[in-house]
Amino acid sequence: MSFIKRIAFVGLQVRCGETIVQHLTNRFRFTELSHRVTQQSCQWILRQGGAVLLVSEMPKSSSERSKYFSAGSGQLLTKHRKYNHVHEFIDMNTYRGFLYDHPVTYPVDSACNVAFEVSSVDEMVARLRAAGCEILAPPHTVRDSTSQVSVAIVASPVGNVRHTLVERVDGDPAVLLPGFERDNPSGYCVQDSSHVDSVDHVTYALPAGQWKHVLAWYSKNFDFKRHFVNRLDDEKEGCVLQGVGVGMRLAAMNAADCTLVLAESIPGPGLNQVAMFLSKHQGPGIQHLALHSRDIVEHVTCLQNSGADFFKPPAAYYQQVLERNGASKFCPEILKRLGILLDVDEEGSLLQAFTLPIFEEDTFFLEIIQRCHSRGFGAGNIRALWHTVQAYMDG
């Protein structure tokens, strides 16, 4: 029996929270639902449809805090003074000002938390402890006047990635996490007018030789099952893409509505894009977050009109799409203009578009994906994306 129900949120830990929040809301059409401030950290909850982000500003040293709350920042401190009533519900000495995440000073901005909503935090933590997993924060309760949740945090085998476990005592996934000031009272419902249904998957970037260990860890501790990427996916070797400028192994797994994809670097001449992520991120971690869209053409058009930048495959790719897939209900010229990849197999169609990296270090990015009865990841799209990103890196 799997304790996992769904992905509750994906956590970002950054140096300048307000800048990232503005970027995500202005260009990528996320809505800021709530935020909170302590003497050590600012946090924001953002949402787009069924996808929720928790943005946490990295902990500050005492000297940095004094500058942060100096006269020049007095307006910010005054604005958030009302949050002090939250502190009595949790041990701030343990959490250092963070709710729902573990404060780790990391050298670069990073997506580093895949939070799972679970049926029982206590039972899940007991199981993880028995398996020898590192518990970063033991089970505790967070509550306010509107809701109450049980929470714990566990380390993963992937770099700085951890998992916050959330059990909703009131059982209603539409209610926001307690402990934050609501910015948008109308944003309580999980579904809205956004194009996004849910988080489709989260992709980890791994160094060579790690994928089987990571698969085994999630299978043992979270009941994830292997999910084959496409027809090229081999049970023992994964989906291996190699050639001129290409060197990557993919494997996927899922539990309930949660899918994790592993992208492992295969050593070869030059520095490939997975290896580049590992270098710039200074270790393995979350490479990208995929948002499932109900209408990718309209969605990407909307985001580009807001200023979001997307990778654009070479023009030759769309001629190959015509040759490979034949007639389609999707117009190649529209897909070309928007940078949307198309792959068709025996199950259906898969459309994908990938943003340019969001952080300064060129690491984490977003994917917009639409599945028309397709459950895997098209081999043609993977190879096209690889060459597109590689061209961006080389340029």
N, C-alpha and C positions, 0 to 999 in steps of 0.2 A: 504494500500500500504506500502510495506517495503522499507525503505531507504537503507538497507544494500545490498551490492553486493557480497562481499567476505571478507575473512580474509586477511588483507593487510600484517600484520606481527605479530609475537609474541615477546614481549619484555622481556628480562632478565636484572635484575639489580643486579650487583655482586660487590664484593670487589676488585677482581683482574681480570680486563678484559682480559689482554693478556693471562693469564693462561687458562681461559675458552675458549677464541677464539682458542687458539692452540689445546685444547682438542677437540673442536667441528670440527675443520678443519682436524686435523691429524687422529683422531679415527673415527669420524662420517661422514667424507667426505663432510662437508659443505665447500663452497667456500667463501672466504672473498672477497666481492665486493668493499667495500668502508669503509672509516673511517674518523673521525674528532677528533680534540683535542681542548679544551679550557683550561683556567687556572683552571677550576674546574672539568672537566670530560673528559673522552675518550669514544667514541662510535664507534661501528663497525656494518656494515650490512653484514650478511651472508646469503647464499642461498643454498638450495639443491632442484633442480627442481622447483616445484611450491610452496615450503615452504621457507619463509623469516624470519630470526631472527634479531632483533635489540638488540645488547648487549651493555649495558650502565654501565660504572663503577660508583659506588656510589659516591656522592659528597664528596669532601675532605674538612677538616677544613683548616684554613689558615696555621697552623703549618705543617699539612700534605702536603699541596700544595708546601710549600717552600722546603720540603724534596724531593717531587716528581720531582720538576724541579731544583734540585741541580746539581752540576757539574757532579755527577754520572749519571744523567738522561739527560744531555745536548743534547745528540744525538737525544733523543725522541723529545725534544722541538724544536730543529733545523729542524728536519724532517717535523714537522707539522706546521711550522710558516706560510706557505702559506695559511692556512685556515682562517686567520684573515679577509679576504675579505667577509666571510660569515656573520660576526657579524652585519654588517650594516643593514641586512634585518630583524632582529628580536630584541626584547627587551631582552637583556641578564640579566637585573635586574629581570625580571619575570621568565625566564627559567633557570637561574643559570647554563648556559652552556649546557643544554640539548636541543636537537631537538627531537620532536615526542614522548616525554615521560615527566612525571612529576617527578622531583627529590624528592624522599622520602628516608630518611636514615632509612634502615630496618636492624634489627640485624643479619640477615642471607642472603646468596645469595638466590635469588627468581625469578621465572618466574612470572611476575606480570602485564603484559599488553597484552590484546588481541585487536589488532587494526583492525577496520573495515573500509573497503573502502565503502563510501556512495555516494549516488547520489547528496546530497546537505548538506554540513556542516551547513550552516546557518539555514535551515529549521529543521534539526535534533536537533540542539542546542536549538532553540526556543521551540520545542516540549518538550525536556527534562527539560528545565527551567520551563515551565508551569506545569510540573508534579512534581516539587520540587526536581529534581535531583541536585547533587552537581557538578558544572562545575569547574574543576580544572584549565583549561586554555581556555579562550574564543576563538572564531574563529579568526584566523590570517593567514597570507600568508607567505609561505616560497618559495623562488625562487632562481634560479641561472641561468647560461647562457644556460642551457639545458632544464629546465622544471620548472613548478610552481604548487604548491598544496595549498589548503585551509585545515587548521588543527584546531581541538579543542580536548580537553581531558575531559572525564567525569569519575567520580567515580562510582564504581559498588557496589552492596550490599555484595560482597564476599571479606572480609579481605582487603588486600592491592592491589587487582586487580582493574585496571582501563582500560578504553577503549579510545584509540586515534582514532579519526574520521578523515579520510583522503578523500578529494575530489580532484581528479586529474583534474586540469583545462584544461590540454591538452588532457585528456581523454584516454591516452595510458597507460595501466597497465604494459607494457613492459619496460617503462622508469624508471630508479631508482629514489628514492626520492631525491629531490634537497638538497644541503647544505653539501654534503659529497664529499670527494676526491675519484675519481674512482681508485680502485686498479686493476680492471680487465675490461678493456673496452669491451672485448668480452662477458661480462656477462650481457649485457643489456636485452637480451631476457629472458622472464620468463621461457620458456621451454628449456631444454638442454639435455645432454646425461644421466642425473641422472635417477635413477629408480623412483623418487618421482613425482607423478602427482600433488599432492596438500596436504594441511592440511586436514586430514579426520575429526578429532574432537579435542577438548580441554577438558580435564577433571578437574573439580574442586573437592577438598576435603572439605567437610563441617562437622561441628559439628551436633549432633543429633537435629532434629526438625527444620532445616533451609530450607530443599529442597523446600517446597511449597512456602515459601516466595520468594526464589530466582527465581523459575519458574514464579511466578506472576509478579515479577519486570521486567524480560526480556520480558514477554508477553505484558505487558502494554507499556513499553518504547521502545522496539526494534522489536515488532511484531514477536517474536519467537513463534513457535507452538510446542506442545508436540509431540515428536517422540518416539514411543514405542520401548523399548530396545530389547525385545524378547517376546516369548509366555508367559513368567512368569510375564511380566510387567502388573500390575494392575493400572487402571486409578487413584484410590484413594490412593493406598499404594506404587506404584512404583514396581520395581523389587527387592524383598527382598530375600536375601540369608542369612540363619541362620543355624547353626549347630555347631558341635564341631570345635572351632577355627575360625568360620566364623560369621561375623556380619556386614552386609553392605546393604544399600539401594541404588539402581541406578535409575536414571531417565534421560531422554535426551530431547533435544529440538533443533529445527533448524529454520533458516531463510535464504532464498536463499541457498548459498553454505556453510553456517556456521553451524556447529553442536557443541553444548555444552553438556557435560555429567556431571551429578552431582553424586558424590559418598559420601553418608552420613554415618557416623559411627553410628552403632547401639550398645548401651552399652551392655556389657556382661563381663564374667570373662576374666581377662587378658587385655592386651593392643593390640588391633587389628591394622592392618596396616594403616587404615585411621586415627585412633586416634593417632598412632605414627607420621604420617605426621603432624597432627595438633600440636602435642607437639614439634617436632623438627623444624617445620616452624614457630612456635609461633603464630599460628592462621590459619584460612582457606586460601586457595589459589589454584594456579594451580598445580595439582599433576603431570599431564603428558600431553605431546603433541603427537598426533598420526599422522604419515606421511603415506599417502596412496602410496603403491608401486605397480608398474606394474608387478614385478617379485620378490616376497619376498624371495624365495630361493636364487636367485643370489644376491639380495640386502644384506641379512643378511650374506651370505658368504663373500661378499666384506667387510662389516663392521667388521666382526670378524677377517678377515685377516689384517685389519688396526689396530687392537688392542681393538676394542669395546667389552665390556663384556655384556652378556645377561643372564637373568634368565634362568635356566634350570629346567623344570618340572621333577618330579620323573619318573623313567623308567616305572612304572606301568601305568602312564597316557596314554602312547602310546598303550598299550594293550587295555585299555578302549576305545581309539579312534577306534581301529579296531573293537571291539565289538559293539560300538555305531554306527559307520558310515559304516561298511562293506568295500567293495572294493572301492578304490578311486584312482584318477589319481595321488595323492600325496603319495610318498613313506614314510611310517612311519619311516623307519630307517634314511632317510635324515632329516625328521622333528625332530626326536629325537636328532640327532647329532647337529642340529642348535638351538634347543630349541624353535621350532615353534609350536604353538597351532593350532589345526584344529577343526572346528565345521561345521557340515552340517545340513541344515534344508530344508524345502520345497522350499525355494527360491534359495538356492545355497550354496556355500562354503565360509567360513570365516577363514582366516589364520592370526595369530597375533604372534609377538615376542616383548619382552619387555627388554629394556636395564637395567642394574643396575643404581642406582641413579648417576646423573652427578655431583651434588654438594657435598661438604664435609659433609653436614648435613644429607645425605641420604634422600632427599626430592624429588626433581623434576627428572623425567626420560622421556625417549622417547619410543614410541611404533611404530613398523613397522606393517602395516596392509595391507592385500590384500583382496579385495572383489571380489568374483566370483559370481555376481548377488545377493549377500546377502546384505541387507540394515541395519540389526540390529547388536546385539552383542550376540554371542552364550552363553547360560547359562552354558554349559559345560566348555567353555574357561574361563568364569569369575570365576567359582569355582576353576578350576585348577590353574589359576593365583593367586588366593587368597592364596591357600595352598602353592604355590611355594614361594611367597613373604614372607609369614608367616614363612616358614622354614628358609629363608635367615635372617629374623629379629631375630629368635630364636637362629640361629647359630652364 
